[in-house]
């Protein structure tokens, strides 16, 4: 199992079954965790230094941005695809 070492993914005592081995990602390794590049694209294209008056407006913008990505698979591939 590959783990990204996020603070909320760690525990003081973690019982891992014998048939599972964990492999932590490096601190910054977007080629191993391509969703990081997707989130960068969402932040850059969907949220350009704007102030929203409500959480509903933030959610609407996020949904619109993600829907746009969903409808353009070649764009997603160009952002997250690695050799």
PyMOL commands that set and color helices and strands:
alter all, ss='L'
color gray80, all
select helices_A, chain A and resi 7-9+35-46+55-70+73-80
alter helices_A, ss='H'
color red, helices_A
select strands_A, chain A and resi 2-3+23-24
alter strands_A, ss='S'
color yellow, strands_A
deselect
rebuild
show_as cartoon
